[in-house]
Amino acid sequence: MLENSSVHRSKLFEVLKTLNKKELKEFRLWLESPYHNKSEELCNLYKGILNHSKSFKKNLDRYSLLGFLGGSFSSSETQILPKEEKKLREAMHQLTTQLQEFLLWKNFKKDRFTAKRKLLDVFMERKLYKYMPSLLERVRKELERLPYRDIRYCEHAFSLTEVDLFLSVILENRSTKNEIQEVIDRLRQACLGKLLKYYCSAASYERGLRVKYEYPLKESVKLQIENSQDKEIPVVWVYYNLLKLLEEGKESYYYDLKNYLLENTAAFSISELRQFFNHMANFCNWKIKQGQVIFLKEQHKIFKYGLSLKCWSTDVYFSSHQFVHIVKNALQLKEVTWVNRFIEAYQKNLAPDSRTHIPLYCLALMDFHKEAYEKAQVHLMAINFSEDFTYHLEFRVLLLKIYYELEQLKVGNLDDHPINFELEAMRQNVSIRNKKMSEALRKAYSNFVNVFKRILERKKKRLVGQTVSRTQLKKLKEELSTISPLIERDWLVVKIEQLLD
């Protein structure tokens, strides 16, 4: 059966929710055009949906939808026949198909360069060769007017030189030597940009997830760039230097990249800049883990500059991981007021399924930083822990830290305090080899659980008046420097030092 809740969560309604008022009106005109749609039932179904659910927040039941199609249902108790349910399914499928065709048309119309480039293919297919040179020249000028010099620019440039070559051959122009050379050059530049982009992604994953990839052409690519003018292509220069930064870790590469990007921001699309800034922020994170605290400020600068360009909120939902990362970085710099403003300004850009628990988690982090532990606990307990597996363990780590800091552990509740059950639940979680979690990450959480448990045991001993060996505490503190991977290392060190004091 097509349940009422599944109707509202269907692909049709999910896509309709992404349309603005102008697009909703344009889609109605699209449906009313006999060229696109000859079914009056589809028009009626869409009009009915619009009239009764303009914000798409109010659920529409199947009886209402069938009513829009011409059925007569006065009560939700009326039994829907299988043939009527089939009719509704087919109508929703057809309307979804029309909606997808409309969005394709909208996207194609928006990209003027691609539209004109496609027209060249149409002219070629229809043998309208004599009109192609002038059109080709217009499209080439259109490309040069584009502000970006990113990978897409390189791919478009190659595409136009390819058309130019084909046209020369078709028109029996024997002097195709230059055209072929230009096609080869443009193709090489486009391929270099694309290869370097994914080499950088792979190198970043290797460092973060401890995996290993194969790069059959990498050394040849690097040699080609070093010994040619290809390195003067903006996108090739950036990705090549980014690859060297990720592989060699030299700070000079980082500052060269930073200065170049600040001076040439306009040369790259937002999506390309997002890639660059993410890689650079990850490099900063790597240096921070090595103890170079100065890169906390560098990372914050990267985040602030990226935010000013709307890198993480244009054309995509704001990444939950990046959102939390930005908050944690700022809190380490004691930028509490800035964090509060950031959460308020950007929480609406998160994906709908993250828009509740990620801001609550960040508020809990902020309150924990301010030592407002009870308030932090209120925010954290308002989260449904099953909402997002990625942050399930992070929530639990913060809750364990809150329980520890609240100082509610007493002689009378040593075995019954929630901290014991939370710690055991987390131990069981990280002991399972979950496919959603990398082995390195699982080990980092597992090590945290083991160290936290040892600290907690000593705290309990103190509470009941037992002697805790200072020698053992110092030894545990020394061990922390060798345990890897490990999360919350700094906090754990502080807790050991407090026991020593």
N, C-alpha and C positions, 0 to 999 in steps of 0.2 A: 504493500500500500504506500501511496505517496503521502507521508505524514505531513501535517501542517508545518512543523518545525523544519523538516527537510526541504519544504517548498521555499521557505525564507532563506535557508542556507544553500540553496541551489546555485549553480554557476550563473544562471540568469540574474538573480538578485545580487549576487556578489559583484558581478561586473557592472550592473546598473548603479550600484552604490558609488562607483568610482567616477561617474559622469557628473559634471557640473550642470547648472540650470540651462546654460546655452546649449550644451551638448545633448541634454535630454530633449530640448525642443527640436534640435537639428535631426535627431534620430526619429522623432515623430514625422517630420517632413520626409525623411528618407523612406519610412514605411509607407507613407501615403503616395509616394511616387510609383506609378504602375510599372516603371522600368525595373525597380528593385523588388517590388512585392505586389502580388496580385491577390493576396488573401485578405479579405475584409475582416475575417476573424482575428488575424494577427494584429491589425490596427485596433480593433475593439479591446483585445486583451491588453495591449500596451496602454491605451487610454485609460482603461479601468485601473491598471496598476498605478499609473501616475496620479489619478484623481483620488485614490484611496490610500496611497502610501508615498506621499511626496518626499518625505525624509527617509523612507525605507527603514524606519525604526519600528513602525507598527506592523506586526505580523498579519499577513493575509492568509486566510484559510483556503482550502481547496474548493470549498463551496462558492466562495466569492469569485475565485478565478474561473471556475466553470460557468458562473453566471455571466462573466464578461464575454465568454465564448457563445452565449446564447442559451445556456441551461437555466432551469427555473428551480432554484433551491431556496426555500424560505426558512429552513431550520438546519442547524448543524447535525440534527439527529437523523436527517434523511440519508438513506443508504446510497452510496455512490456505486453505480454499476461498473463492472470491469471495462466495458466499452467506453464509458465516459472518462474513466481514469486514463485509459489509453489515449483518448482524444486530448486530454489535458497535457499528458507527457509529450505527445507529438507537437502540440502547439508551442509549449515552452522550449522544446528543442529547436523548432523552426525560428522562434523569436531570438533565441540565443545565437543561432547561425547568422541571422540578419544583423544582430548587434556586433558580432565579430567582423562581418564584412564592412560595416559602417566604421568601426575603429581602424581597420586597415586602410580604408579610404582617407580617414582623417589624418592618420600618420603619414601616408604617402603625400597628401596635399601639403602638409606642414613642412616637409623637407623639399624645398624648391630645387636644390641641386640634384637630388636623386630622381625627382620627377623629370627634369630635363634630360638627365643622363639616360633614363629609361626611354624617353622619346627617341633618342638616337638609335636604340635597339629596334624600336618600332619602325622607324624610317628604313633601317637596314633590312629588316624582315620584309618590308613592303617594296623594297627596291627603289626607294625615293632618294637615290644617291646624290642627285644634283643639289638637294636642299641640305645635305648633311654638313658640308664644310662651314657654312655660315652658322648653323646651329652648334656645331662643335666648338667654334670660336666663342660663341656666347656662353656655352657651358664652361669653357676653360676660364673665361673672365669671371664667371660666377664663382668658380672654385678659388681663384686668386683673391676675390673679395672676402672670402670667409676668413674670420680672424684667427682660426686655429691652425697650428702646424703639428698636429698630433698624428696618431696612427691612421685615423680615418682619412686625413688629408693625403697621406702617402698612398693609401689604397685608392682613393679617388683619382689621384694624379696618374697612377699606373693604369687605371681603367680607361682614362681618356687617351693616353698614348697608345693603348691597345686598339681602341676604336680608330684612331688616326692611321695606324698601320693597316688594319683591315680595309679601310677606305682606300688607301693608296694602292693596295693590291687589287681591289675590285675595279678601280678606275684605270688599271693597267699602267700605273705610274712605276716605272722601273727603278727610280731612285729611292728605294726603300731602306737603303743602308742606314741612314741617320735615324729613321723611325724605329728600326729594330734595336739599335743601340740604346735609344731612349727608353724603349719598352723594358729592356734588360735592366737598365739603371733604376728605373722607377720600381720595377718588381723587386729588385734587390733591396732597395731602401724600405719598401713596405714590409718585406719578409724579415729584414733585420729588426725593425721596430717591434713586429709581432713576436719574433723569437725571443728577443731580449725581455719583453714584457713578461713572458711566461717563465723564462729562466729566473727572473727576479722573484716571481711568485714561488717557484719551486725552491729557490735558495732560502727564502723566508720560512717556508714550511719545514725545510730540513732543520733549520735552527730551532724552530719552536716546537715541532712535534717529533724530532729525532727520527725522521724517515730519510730514505736515500733515493734519489732519482738518477736516471741516466741522461747524459747530455752529449749525444754523439757528435754534434756539430759545434759545440760551444767554443772550443779553442780556435777552430777555424774562423768562427764568427768574430771572436775577439781580435784575432790577427788581422782580419780584413778591415775592421774598424780602425785599428791602430795605424794602419798603413794606407789609409785612403781618406778622401774628403767626406766620406759618409758620416764621420763623427761631427760634421758641421750641421747635419740635419737635427733640429732641436729635439725631437722625440728620441732619436737614436742616441744623442749625447746624454740625455737625462737617464735613460734606461741603462746605457753602458756604464756610466759612473755609479748608478745605483747598484748595479751588479757587482762592481768592484768594491763598493762599500759593504755589501752583504757578505762577500767572500773574504775580504781582507780586514774589514773592521777598522780601517784607518779613520780617525776623526777628521782629518783634513778633507776627505771625500765628502763627509757629512756637511761640513761648512761650505764647501764648493757648491754642492747641490742646493743647499739652502739659499745661498746668495744668488745662484742662477735662477732658481724658481721665483724668488721675490722680484727679480728684475724682468722675468719673462712670463709672468702669470698669464697674460692675455694670449699667449701662444698655444695654450692647452685648454681643452674642454674640461668641464667640471668633473666628469667621470675619470678622466686621465689624472687630473690633479688629486682626486681622492686616492687613487692608487699610489701616487708619489708620497703623499703625506702619511698614508697608512704605513708604508714601508719605512719611512723616516722615523715615525713614532715608535715602530717596533724596534728599530735600531737603538733609539734612546732608551727603551725599556731594557734592552740587552745590556747597555752600558750601566744602567742603574743597578741591575742585578750584580754587576761586577764591582759595585761600591762607588761609582762615579756620580755623586749626588748632583753635580752641576747639570747633568742631563735631565733631572726632574724639571728644571726651569726651561730647558730647551724643548722638552716634550710639551710643556704647557704652552709655549710660544707657538709650536706647530699646531696644536689643537685650536688655539685662539685664532690664528690666521686662517686655518681651514674653516672654522665656524663663520668668520667674517665673509668668506667666499661662498658660504652655504654648501660646502663640499659634502657634508654628511646628511643633508636634508633636501637635496635637489634630485628629482627623478627617482629617488629610492626612499624607503623607510629608513629612519635613523637606526643604525645597527645597535642592538641592545648591548653587545659586547663593547662597542666603541663608547656608547653612552656611559656605561659603568666605568670604563677605563679612564675617561675624561674626569669623572667625578673623583675617583681614587687618586689620580695624579694631583688634582687641585687640592684635595684634602691633605696630601702629604706636604704641600706648600703652605698649608694653613689658610687657604683662600676660601673660607667658609661662606662669606657673603657672596662671592662670585659663584660658588656651587649652587647656592639657593636660587640665584637668578637664572643660572643655566638650566636647572631642573624645570623651573616655571616656564622658561622660554621654549624649550625643545621637547618636553614630554609629549606634546601633541603630534610630533613627527615620528614617534615610535610606531611600530606595527600595532594594529588593534589588539592582538593577543598579548602584547607586551606593555601596553599603555597603562596598566594598573600596577602590576607587580614590580616592574623595573623602577619607576619613580618611588614606590614605597621602600624598596631595597636601598635606593640611593639616599632617601631621607633617613633611613635607619643608620646607614654609614655615617652620614653627617652628624646625627645626634650622638652616635658612639664616639666620634671624634671630639665632640664637645663634652664628653663624659656625662651626657644626659641618657644614662643607660636604660632607665625605665621607659622613657619616651621612645628610644630606639627599639625596645622590645615590643612596644605597642604597634609601631609601624611594621615590624617584622612579622608579628603574629597575625596581622591583617592579610598577609599573603597566603594564598592557597599553594602550599609547597609542591603540589603536583602539577602546577601550571607549566613549568618550563624545566626540563631535565637539566639543561645547561647550567642553570643557576641553583638547582636543588641543593647541591653540596655547598655552594657559597653561602646560601641562606643559613644552612645548618652550622657552618663554621662561625658565622657572625653570632648566631644564637648561643653557641657554646662560649664564645668570648664574653657575651653579655652576662650569661649566668655566672661566669667566673668573676667578672668585675662587680657584680651587684652585691657581693659579700653576704649572700643569704644562706650560704652553706654553714650550718651549725652542727654542734655535737649531736643534737637530737635528730638531724635529718641527713646524716652522711650517706646513708644507703638509699634513702627515699627521694632525695633531691632530683628534680628533672634533669640536671646536668648528667647524671649517670645514664639515664635512659637515652638521652640525646646522643651521648658519646657512643653507646653501644649500637644505636641505630646507624650512626655514621660509619662505625667500624664494619658493620655488615654490608653497608652500601658499597664501600670501597674495596671490600674483599672479593666482590663479584666482578668477574672480567666482563664488563659491559661493552658491547660493540660501539656504543655511542661515545665512549671515552677512550682517548689514547692511553697507552700503557704508561707513558711519562706522567700524564695528568693523574691517573689513578694512583701511581706511586707517590706523587707529591702530596695527595690528600691522605694516603695511608701513613706516610711518614709523620704528617701533622698529628693524626690520631694517636700514634704511638708516643710521640713526644708529649703531647698534651696530657695523655693518661699518666705518664710518669711524673709530670709536674703536679697534676691533681692529687695523685697518691701522696706526695710529700706535703701538699697543703693540708690534706686530711690528717696526716700524722701530727702536724703542728697544732691543729685544732683540738686534738685529744691529748695534747701535752707530751707527745713522743718526740725524742730527739731526731732531728734530720741532719745527716752528715753533710757538713759543708764541703768536704772533699768530694762526695758524690755529686753535689750540686755543681761544683766547679767542673767536674768531669763531664757532666751532662751539657753544660754550657759550651765546653770545648768541642763536644761531639756535634753540636749544631752547625759548626763551621764546616763539617765534613759530610753531613747528611745532605744528599742531593738526589732527586729534586725535593724541594720542601716549600710549602706555602707558609705565609705568616711568620717567617723566620725572625724578623725584628721584634714582633710582639712576644713571641715565645722567649726570646733572650731577656726582654724586660721582666717577664714574669719570674724567670729564674733569679735574676738580680734582686727582685723584691724579696724572694725567699731567703736569699743570702743576707740581705740587710736586716 
